[in-house]
Amino acid sequence: LDPSITKEVLKNRKAQIDARAAKIEAEMMQLKAEMLNKTEEILKLKGIKLRLIGDPVAAHIAELKQQEKDAVGSKDYLTAHKLQKEIKELEQKHMKTSPIQHSHANSSA
């Protein structure tokens, strides 16, 4: 074997390995970023859950909002409209009795 050919083959192979390592490292960084985003989402949801546990009216409003979303999804617009109206009334009452908690519920929605 010619040493110059062997050297060239090894140099090419090293370049391929380095390129693959860089690609894997970039993919790993992307996955880490996605994990951080998901972790942030989970923490936000846990915060919302804690607020809802401590505030039964807010929990009820959240439940009604989910029912409204489900009604719209099943094209039951009459039920969705009724739920929307009920939600609005509850939110107005809740805002009068608990403005601080209400503003947090809005900011996380």
N, CA, C and O atoms as CSV, one atom per row, in Angstrom:
chain,resi,resn,atom,element,x,y,z
A,1,LEU,N,N,0.836,-1.197,0.000
A,1,LEU,CA,C,0.000,0.000,0.000
A,1,LEU,C,C,0.870,1.246,0.000
A,1,LEU,O,O,1.902,1.324,0.666
A,2,ASP,N,N,0.414,2.196,-0.763
A,2,ASP,CA,C,1.115,3.471,-0.854
A,2,ASP,C,C,0.767,4.312,0.376
A,2,ASP,O,O,-0.409,4.572,0.628
A,3,PRO,N,N,1.782,4.745,1.152
A,3,PRO,CA,C,1.506,5.522,2.370
A,3,PRO,C,C,0.745,6.824,2.101
A,3,PRO,O,O,-0.055,7.240,2.938
A,4,SER,N,N,0.966,7.462,0.982
A,4,SER,CA,C,0.263,8.723,0.695
A,4,SER,C,C,-1.232,8.473,0.473
A,4,SER,O,O,-2.060,9.300,0.854
A,5,ILE,N,N,-1.583,7.335,-0.143
A,5,ILE,CA,C,-2.991,6.983,-0.352
A,5,ILE,C,C,-3.631,6.655,0.995
A,5,ILE,O,O,-4.743,7.095,1.287
A,6,THR,N,N,-2.926,5.889,1.803
A,6,THR,CA,C,-3.434,5.537,3.122
A,6,THR,C,C,-3.668,6.790,3.959
A,6,THR,O,O,-4.687,6.915,4.639
A,7,LYS,N,N,-2.714,7.714,3.901
A,7,LYS,CA,C,-2.833,8.972,4.630
A,7,LYS,C,C,-4.066,9.748,4.149
A,7,LYS,O,O,-4.812,10.292,4.963
A,8,GLU,N,N,-4.274,9.797,2.858
A,8,GLU,CA,C,-5.415,10.519,2.278
A,8,GLU,C,C,-6.738,9.866,2.694
A,8,GLU,O,O,-7.699,10.559,3.029
A,9,VAL,N,N,-6.779,8.522,2.670
A,9,VAL,CA,C,-7.978,7.798,3.070
A,9,VAL,C,C,-8.284,8.087,4.540
A,9,VAL,O,O,-9.435,8.334,4.902
A,10,LEU,N,N,-7.269,8.054,5.369
A,10,LEU,CA,C,-7.457,8.334,6.795
A,10,LEU,C,C,-7.915,9.780,7.016
A,10,LEU,O,O,-8.760,10.042,7.871
A,11,LYS,N,N,-7.357,10.710,6.244
A,11,LYS,CA,C,-7.744,12.122,6.353
A,11,LYS,C,C,-9.217,12.299,5.965
A,11,LYS,O,O,-9.954,13.025,6.632
A,12,ASN,N,N,-9.640,11.637,4.888
A,12,ASN,CA,C,-11.040,11.702,4.453
A,12,ASN,C,C,-11.964,11.076,5.496
A,12,ASN,O,O,-13.037,11.601,5.793
A,13,ARG,N,N,-11.527,9.953,6.040
A,13,ARG,CA,C,-12.345,9.268,7.050
A,13,ARG,C,C,-12.496,10.131,8.299
A,13,ARG,O,O,-13.571,10.195,8.894
A,14,LYS,N,N,-11.405,10.797,8.691
A,14,LYS,CA,C,-11.448,11.689,9.847
A,14,LYS,C,C,-12.406,12.849,9.580
A,14,LYS,O,O,-13.163,13.247,10.465
A,15,ALA,N,N,-12.376,13.382,8.380
A,15,ALA,CA,C,-13.282,14.480,8.027
A,15,ALA,C,C,-14.736,14.012,8.095
A,15,ALA,O,O,-15.602,14.745,8.572
A,16,GLN,N,N,-15.002,12.805,7.624
A,16,GLN,CA,C,-16.359,12.253,7.692
A,16,GLN,C,C,-16.806,12.093,9.147
A,16,GLN,O,O,-17.927,12.449,9.508
A,17,ILE,N,N,-15.921,11.558,9.961
A,17,ILE,CA,C,-16.243,11.346,11.380
A,17,ILE,C,C,-16.471,12.684,12.076
A,17,ILE,O,O,-17.407,12.819,12.864
A,18,ASP,N,N,-15.628,13.669,11.795
A,18,ASP,CA,C,-15.782,15.003,12.392
A,18,ASP,C,C,-17.103,15.634,11.965
A,18,ASP,O,O,-17.785,16.261,12.776
A,19,ALA,N,N,-17.460,15.472,10.708
A,19,ALA,CA,C,-18.724,16.032,10.213
A,19,ALA,C,C,-19.903,15.348,10.901
A,19,ALA,O,O,-20.865,16.009,11.293
A,20,ARG,N,N,-19.832,14.051,11.044
A,20,ARG,CA,C,-20.900,13.293,11.716
A,20,ARG,C,C,-21.003,13.703,13.186
A,20,ARG,O,O,-22.103,13.855,13.716
A,21,ALA,N,N,-19.865,13.879,13.833
A,21,ALA,CA,C,-19.850,14.297,15.242
A,21,ALA,C,C,-20.479,15.689,15.386
A,21,ALA,O,O,-21.239,15.934,16.322
A,22,ALA,N,N,-20.164,16.588,14.466
A,22,ALA,CA,C,-20.742,17.933,14.507
A,22,ALA,C,C,-22.254,17.877,14.305
A,22,ALA,O,O,-23.001,18.598,14.966
A,23,LYS,N,N,-22.703,17.015,13.386
A,23,LYS,CA,C,-24.136,16.867,13.136
A,23,LYS,C,C,-24.845,16.316,14.383
A,23,LYS,O,O,-25.906,16.805,14.770
A,24,ILE,N,N,-24.251,15.304,14.995
A,24,ILE,CA,C,-24.845,14.711,16.200
A,24,ILE,C,C,-24.874,15.734,17.331
A,24,ILE,O,O,-25.846,15.805,18.082
A,25,GLU,N,N,-23.820,16.520,17.451
A,25,GLU,CA,C,-23.774,17.551,18.486
A,25,GLU,C,C,-24.869,18.602,18.256
A,25,GLU,O,O,-25.507,19.053,19.208
A,26,ALA,N,N,-25.082,18.985,17.005
A,26,ALA,CA,C,-26.145,19.947,16.688
A,26,ALA,C,C,-27.517,19.360,17.012
A,26,ALA,O,O,-28.380,20.052,17.552
A,27,GLU,N,N,-27.717,18.081,16.682
A,27,GLU,CA,C,-28.978,17.413,17.006
A,27,GLU,C,C,-29.187,17.342,18.515
A,27,GLU,O,O,-30.302,17.521,19.005
A,28,MET,N,N,-28.118,17.082,19.239
A,28,MET,CA,C,-28.188,17.007,20.688
A,28,MET,C,C,-28.572,18.371,21.281
A,28,MET,O,O,-29.376,18.447,22.210
A,29,MET,N,N,-28.000,19.424,20.744
A,29,MET,CA,C,-28.335,20.775,21.218
A,29,MET,C,C,-29.808,21.082,20.933
A,29,MET,O,O,-30.493,21.686,21.758
A,30,GLN,N,N,-30.284,20.665,19.771
A,30,GLN,CA,C,-31.692,20.873,19.418
A,30,GLN,C,C,-32.607,20.128,20.397
A,30,GLN,O,O,-33.615,20.666,20.854
A,31,LEU,N,N,-32.240,18.894,20.705
A,31,LEU,CA,C,-33.028,18.106,21.659
A,31,LEU,C,C,-33.014,18.734,23.049
A,31,LEU,O,O,-34.034,18.745,23.737
A,32,LYS,N,N,-31.874,19.250,23.459
A,32,LYS,CA,C,-31.786,19.916,24.764
A,32,LYS,C,C,-32.691,21.141,24.793
A,32,LYS,O,O,-33.368,21.392,25.790
A,33,ALA,N,N,-32.704,21.906,23.701
A,33,ALA,CA,C,-33.565,23.089,23.631
A,33,ALA,C,C,-35.033,22.688,23.705
A,33,ALA,O,O,-35.820,23.339,24.393
A,34,GLU,N,N,-35.403,21.633,23.008
A,34,GLU,CA,C,-36.779,21.140,23.055
A,34,GLU,C,C,-37.141,20.667,24.461
A,34,GLU,O,O,-38.251,20.910,24.933
A,35,MET,N,N,-36.213,19.999,25.122
A,35,MET,CA,C,-36.463,19.548,26.492
A,35,MET,C,C,-36.678,20.744,27.424
A,35,MET,O,O,-37.565,20.718,28.277
A,36,LEU,N,N,-35.874,21.777,27.258
A,36,LEU,CA,C,-36.038,22.970,28.093
A,36,LEU,C,C,-37.393,23.619,27.850
A,36,LEU,O,O,-38.055,24.054,28.792
A,37,ASN,N,N,-37.806,23.684,26.589
A,37,ASN,CA,C,-39.120,24.255,26.275
A,37,ASN,C,C,-40.235,23.434,26.903
A,37,ASN,O,O,-41.174,23.990,27.473
A,38,LYS,N,N,-40.133,22.112,26.801
A,38,LYS,CA,C,-41.157,21.240,27.397
A,38,LYS,C,C,-41.153,21.378,28.916
A,38,LYS,O,O,-42.212,21.395,29.543
A,39,THR,N,N,-39.973,21.476,29.501
A,39,THR,CA,C,-39.880,21.649,30.948
A,39,THR,C,C,-40.551,22.953,31.364
A,39,THR,O,O,-41.265,23.001,32.365
A,40,GLU,N,N,-40.318,24.004,30.593
A,40,GLU,CA,C,-40.949,25.296,30.883
A,40,GLU,C,C,-42.472,25.175,30.794
A,40,GLU,O,O,-43.191,25.698,31.645
A,41,GLU,N,N,-42.955,24.486,29.763
A,41,GLU,CA,C,-44.401,24.285,29.621
A,41,GLU,C,C,-44.960,23.512,30.806
A,41,GLU,O,O,-46.016,23.856,31.338
A,42,ILE,N,N,-44.249,22.466,31.220
A,42,ILE,CA,C,-44.704,21.653,32.342
A,42,ILE,C,C,-44.764,22.487,33.616
A,42,ILE,O,O,-45.719,22.388,34.387
A,43,LEU,N,N,-43.744,23.307,33.833
A,43,LEU,CA,C,-43.739,24.150,35.030
A,43,LEU,C,C,-44.888,25.150,35.015
A,43,LEU,O,O,-45.509,25.404,36.047
A,44,LYS,N,N,-45.173,25.719,33.841
A,44,LYS,CA,C,-46.309,26.640,33.736
A,44,LYS,C,C,-47.613,25.922,34.056
A,44,LYS,O,O,-48.454,26.439,34.791
A,45,LEU,N,N,-47.774,24.717,33.494
A,45,LEU,CA,C,-48.989,23.951,33.752
A,45,LEU,C,C,-49.120,23.575,35.220
A,45,LEU,O,O,-50.216,23.601,35.779
A,46,LYS,N,N,-47.997,23.227,35.840
A,46,LYS,CA,C,-48.038,22.902,37.269
A,46,LYS,C,C,-48.427,24.127,38.087
A,46,LYS,O,O,-49.168,24.017,39.064
A,47,GLY,N,N,-47.924,25.304,37.684
A,47,GLY,CA,C,-48.299,26.540,38.371
A,47,GLY,C,C,-49.785,26.816,38.238
A,47,GLY,O,O,-50.446,27.200,39.202
A,48,ILE,N,N,-50.302,26.617,37.036
A,48,ILE,CA,C,-51.741,26.804,36.802
A,48,ILE,C,C,-52.525,25.819,37.657
A,48,ILE,O,O,-53.523,26.185,38.278
A,49,LYS,N,N,-52.075,24.579,37.686
A,49,LYS,CA,C,-52.765,23.548,38.465
A,49,LYS,C,C,-52.801,23.935,39.945
A,49,LYS,O,O,-53.834,23.792,40.599
A,50,LEU,N,N,-51.689,24.418,40.467
A,50,LEU,CA,C,-51.645,24.821,41.875
A,50,LEU,C,C,-52.615,25.961,42.154
A,50,LEU,O,O,-53.296,25.970,43.179
A,51,ARG,N,N,-52.674,26.931,41.226
A,51,ARG,CA,C,-53.621,28.038,41.400
A,51,ARG,C,C,-55.056,27.521,41.363
A,51,ARG,O,O,-55.900,27.961,42.143
A,52,LEU,N,N,-55.324,26.595,40.463
A,52,LEU,CA,C,-56.680,26.063,40.348
A,52,LEU,C,C,-57.071,25.257,41.584
A,52,LEU,O,O,-58.218,25.303,42.030
A,53,ILE,N,N,-56.116,24.526,42.126
A,53,ILE,CA,C,-56.408,23.758,43.342
A,53,ILE,C,C,-56.784,24.705,44.480
A,53,ILE,O,O,-57.683,24.415,45.269
A,54,GLY,N,N,-56.090,25.834,44.557
A,54,GLY,CA,C,-56.348,26.797,45.626
A,54,GLY,C,C,-57.531,27.697,45.357
A,54,GLY,O,O,-57.936,28.455,46.238
A,55,ASP,N,N,-58.101,27.635,44.154
A,55,ASP,CA,C,-59.196,28.533,43.792
A,55,ASP,C,C,-60.265,27.724,43.049
A,55,ASP,O,O,-60.178,27.552,41.833
A,56,PRO,N,N,-61.270,27.230,43.776
A,56,PRO,CA,C,-62.273,26.367,43.150
A,56,PRO,C,C,-63.064,27.057,42.035
A,56,PRO,O,O,-63.480,26.397,41.083
A,57,VAL,N,N,-63.277,28.367,42.137
A,57,VAL,CA,C,-64.006,29.076,41.079
A,57,VAL,C,C,-63.177,29.069,39.796
A,57,VAL,O,O,-63.703,28.816,38.713
A,58,ALA,N,N,-61.880,29.349,39.924
A,58,ALA,CA,C,-60.999,29.322,38.750
A,58,ALA,C,C,-60.946,27.915,38.157
A,58,ALA,O,O,-60.893,27.748,36.939
A,59,ALA,N,N,-60.962,26.914,39.022
A,59,ALA,CA,C,-60.953,25.532,38.545
A,59,ALA,C,C,-62.236,25.233,37.763
A,59,ALA,O,O,-62.204,24.571,36.726
A,60,HIS,N,N,-63.349,25.727,38.273
A,60,HIS,CA,C,-64.623,25.529,37.589
A,60,HIS,C,C,-64.631,26.243,36.233
A,60,HIS,O,O,-65.118,25.703,35.240
A,61,ILE,N,N,-64.088,27.455,36.207
A,61,ILE,CA,C,-64.000,28.198,34.942
A,61,ILE,C,C,-63.134,27.429,33.951
A,61,ILE,O,O,-63.488,27.322,32.777
A,62,ALA,N,N,-62.013,26.898,34.404
A,62,ALA,CA,C,-61.134,26.113,33.522
A,62,ALA,C,C,-61.856,24.881,32.986
A,62,ALA,O,O,-61.707,24.523,31.818
A,63,GLU,N,N,-62.635,24.241,33.846
A,63,GLU,CA,C,-63.403,23.070,33.426
A,63,GLU,C,C,-64.438,23.454,32.359
A,63,GLU,O,O,-64.621,22.743,31.371
A,64,LEU,N,N,-65.108,24.587,32.579
A,64,LEU,CA,C,-66.098,25.054,31.598
A,64,LEU,C,C,-65.430,25.406,30.267
A,64,LEU,O,O,-65.986,25.145,29.200
A,65,LYS,N,N,-64.234,26.000,30.337
A,65,LYS,CA,C,-63.514,26.336,29.106
A,65,LYS,C,C,-63.169,25.081,28.317
A,65,LYS,O,O,-63.231,25.074,27.088
A,66,GLN,N,N,-62.801,24.011,29.037
A,66,GLN,CA,C,-62.505,22.744,28.354
A,66,GLN,C,C,-63.770,22.173,27.727
A,66,GLN,O,O,-63.736,21.663,26.607
A,67,GLN,N,N,-64.896,22.259,28.456
A,67,GLN,CA,C,-66.165,21.785,27.906
A,67,GLN,C,C,-66.556,22.600,26.671
A,67,GLN,O,O,-67.070,22.054,25.694
A,68,GLU,N,N,-66.308,23.902,26.724
A,68,GLU,CA,C,-66.603,24.762,25.569
A,68,GLU,C,C,-65.752,24.348,24.372
A,68,GLU,O,O,-66.253,24.239,23.253
A,69,LYS,N,N,-64.468,24.118,24.615
A,69,LYS,CA,C,-63.561,23.681,23.550
A,69,LYS,C,C,-64.036,22.358,22.945
A,69,LYS,O,O,-64.030,22.182,21.727
A,70,ASP,N,N,-64.446,21.434,23.814
A,70,ASP,CA,C,-64.954,20.146,23.339
A,70,ASP,C,C,-66.237,20.320,22.525
A,70,ASP,O,O,-66.430,19.649,21.511
A,71,ALA,N,N,-67.112,21.227,22.975
A,71,ALA,CA,C,-68.369,21.483,22.259
A,71,ALA,C,C,-68.086,22.042,20.871
A,71,ALA,O,O,-68.707,21.630,19.890
A,72,VAL,N,N,-67.150,22.977,20.792
A,72,VAL,CA,C,-66.786,23.547,19.481
A,72,VAL,C,C,-66.194,22.451,18.598
A,72,VAL,O,O,-66.486,22.375,17.404
A,73,GLY,N,N,-65.360,21.605,19.199
A,73,GLY,CA,C,-64.749,20.508,18.442
A,73,GLY,C,C,-65.776,19.553,17.867
A,73,GLY,O,O,-65.575,18.992,16.790
A,74,SER,N,N,-66.879,19.365,18.582
A,74,SER,CA,C,-67.932,18.476,18.080
A,74,SER,C,C,-69.033,19.252,17.341
A,74,SER,O,O,-70.094,18.710,17.031
A,75,LYS,N,N,-68.756,20.520,17.071
A,75,LYS,CA,C,-69.654,21.414,16.315
A,75,LYS,C,C,-70.995,21.638,17.013
A,75,LYS,O,O,-72.010,21.877,16.358
A,76,ASP,N,N,-70.994,21.562,18.335
A,76,ASP,CA,C,-72.182,21.859,19.132
A,76,ASP,C,C,-72.083,23.318,19.574
A,76,ASP,O,O,-71.776,23.626,20.726
A,77,TYR,N,N,-72.356,24.200,18.617
A,77,TYR,CA,C,-72.130,25.628,18.839
A,77,TYR,C,C,-73.115,26.239,19.831
A,77,TYR,O,O,-72.780,27.214,20.503
A,78,LEU,N,N,-74.304,25.695,19.935
A,78,LEU,CA,C,-75.275,26.201,20.894
A,78,LEU,C,C,-74.760,25.977,22.323
A,78,LEU,O,O,-74.783,26.887,23.151
A,79,THR,N,N,-74.301,24.763,22.594
A,79,THR,CA,C,-73.734,24.463,23.913
A,79,THR,C,C,-72.491,25.312,24.165
A,79,THR,O,O,-72.300,25.833,25.264
A,80,ALA,N,N,-71.654,25.446,23.148
A,80,ALA,CA,C,-70.440,26.249,23.287
A,80,ALA,C,C,-70.788,27.685,23.635
A,80,ALA,O,O,-70.141,28.299,24.484
A,81,HIS,N,N,-71.815,28.223,22.975
A,81,HIS,CA,C,-72.222,29.609,23.249
A,81,HIS,C,C,-72.743,29.745,24.683
A,81,HIS,O,O,-72.423,30.714,25.372
A,82,LYS,N,N,-73.540,28.780,25.127
A,82,LYS,CA,C,-74.063,28.807,26.502
A,82,LYS,C,C,-72.912,28.739,27.508
A,82,LYS,O,O,-72.903,29.461,28.505
A,83,LEU,N,N,-71.955,27.873,27.237
A,83,LEU,CA,C,-70.804,27.752,28.129
A,83,LEU,C,C,-69.984,29.040,28.141
A,83,LEU,O,O,-69.508,29.480,29.188
A,84,GLN,N,N,-69.830,29.627,26.972
A,84,GLN,CA,C,-69.074,30.882,26.868
A,84,GLN,C,C,-69.735,31.975,27.705
A,84,GLN,O,O,-69.058,32.742,28.390
A,85,LYS,N,N,-71.048,32.034,27.642
A,85,LYS,CA,C,-71.806,33.011,28.413
A,85,LYS,C,C,-71.623,32.767,29.917
A,85,LYS,O,O,-71.401,33.699,30.689
A,86,GLU,N,N,-71.723,31.493,30.312
A,86,GLU,CA,C,-71.557,31.134,31.721
A,86,GLU,C,C,-70.140,31.466,32.200
A,86,GLU,O,O,-69.951,31.956,33.314
A,87,ILE,N,N,-69.162,31.196,31.357
A,87,ILE,CA,C,-67.763,31.493,31.691
A,87,ILE,C,C,-67.593,32.989,31.919
A,87,ILE,O,O,-66.983,33.414,32.900
A,88,LYS,N,N,-68.134,33.773,31.011
A,88,LYS,CA,C,-67.999,35.225,31.110
A,88,LYS,C,C,-68.618,35.739,32.412
A,88,LYS,O,O,-68.033,36.582,33.092
A,89,GLU,N,N,-69.805,35.225,32.754
A,89,GLU,CA,C,-70.474,35.638,33.994
A,89,GLU,C,C,-69.645,35.246,35.221
A,89,GLU,O,O,-69.470,36.044,36.142
A,90,LEU,N,N,-69.145,34.024,35.222
A,90,LEU,CA,C,-68.331,33.572,36.352
A,90,LEU,C,C,-67.050,34.399,36.474
A,90,LEU,O,O,-66.643,34.766,37.576
A,91,GLU,N,N,-66.422,34.687,35.335
A,91,GLU,CA,C,-65.184,35.469,35.363
A,91,GLU,C,C,-65.442,36.867,35.919
A,91,GLU,O,O,-64.634,37.389,36.687
A,92,GLN,N,N,-66.567,37.473,35.533
A,92,GLN,CA,C,-66.885,38.802,36.043
A,92,GLN,C,C,-67.117,38.768,37.546
A,92,GLN,O,O,-66.621,39.629,38.273
A,93,LYS,N,N,-67.868,37.779,38.014
A,93,LYS,CA,C,-68.101,37.632,39.462
A,93,LYS,C,C,-66.791,37.355,40.190
A,93,LYS,O,O,-66.518,37.922,41.248
A,94,HIS,N,N,-65.998,36.485,39.611
A,94,HIS,CA,C,-64.735,36.089,40.228
A,94,HIS,C,C,-63.770,37.258,40.283
A,94,HIS,O,O,-63.027,37.412,41.253
A,95,MET,N,N,-63.780,38.086,39.238
A,95,MET,CA,C,-62.885,39.237,39.197
A,95,MET,C,C,-63.229,40.202,40.339
A,95,MET,O,O,-62.336,40.806,40.935
A,96,LYS,N,N,-64.503,40.343,40.636
A,96,LYS,CA,C,-64.926,41.237,41.713
A,96,LYS,C,C,-64.497,40.704,43.078
A,96,LYS,O,O,-64.146,41.478,43.968
A,97,THR,N,N,-64.525,39.395,43.238
A,97,THR,CA,C,-64.195,38.812,44.539
A,97,THR,C,C,-62.716,38.503,44.698
A,97,THR,O,O,-62.208,38.464,45.818
A,98,SER,N,N,-62.010,38.278,43.575
A,98,SER,CA,C,-60.599,37.882,43.654
A,98,SER,C,C,-59.825,38.435,42.456
A,98,SER,O,O,-59.432,37.661,41.582
A,99,PRO,N,N,-59.596,39.747,42.388
A,99,PRO,CA,C,-58.955,40.330,41.205
A,99,PRO,C,C,-57.515,39.874,40.984
A,99,PRO,O,O,-57.074,39.783,39.838
A,100,ILE,N,N,-56.780,39.589,42.042
A,100,ILE,CA,C,-55.381,39.187,41.874
A,100,ILE,C,C,-55.305,37.809,41.236
A,100,ILE,O,O,-54.572,37.615,40.266
A,101,GLN,N,N,-56.054,36.849,41.769
A,101,GLN,CA,C,-56.027,35.503,41.205
A,101,GLN,C,C,-56.586,35.490,39.802
A,101,GLN,O,O,-56.110,34.738,38.951
A,102,HIS,N,N,-57.601,36.319,39.542
A,102,HIS,CA,C,-58.185,36.361,38.207
A,102,HIS,C,C,-57.171,36.852,37.167
A,102,HIS,O,O,-57.091,36.307,36.067
A,103,SER,N,N,-56.415,37.865,37.516
A,103,SER,CA,C,-55.442,38.381,36.555
A,103,SER,C,C,-54.383,37.332,36.257
A,103,SER,O,O,-53.896,37.262,35.128
A,104,HIS,N,N,-54.008,36.499,37.253
A,104,HIS,CA,C,-53.058,35.422,36.983
A,104,HIS,C,C,-53.668,34.390,36.054
A,104,HIS,O,O,-52.983,33.881,35.167
A,105,ALA,N,N,-54.925,34.075,36.235
A,105,ALA,CA,C,-55.580,33.081,35.384
A,105,ALA,C,C,-55.599,33.565,33.949
A,105,ALA,O,O,-55.382,32.778,33.028
A,106,ASN,N,N,-55.855,34.851,33.742
A,106,ASN,CA,C,-55.875,35.395,32.381
A,106,ASN,C,C,-54.509,35.378,31.747
A,106,ASN,O,O,-54.385,35.070,30.562
A,107,SER,N,N,-53.458,35.707,32.516
A,107,SER,CA,C,-52.133,35.778,31.939
A,107,SER,C,C,-51.597,34.409,31.533
A,107,SER,O,O,-50.715,34.314,30.680
A,108,SER,N,N,-52.123,33.360,32.138
A,108,SER,CA,C,-51.629,32.033,31.791
A,108,SER,C,C,-52.485,31.340,30.760
A,108,SER,O,O,-52.126,30.263,30.284
A,109,ALA,N,N,-53.593,31.921,30.407
A,109,ALA,CA,C,-54.498,31.281,29.439
A,109,ALA,C,C,-54.025,31.455,28.032
A,109,ALA,O,O,-54.671,30.977,27.100
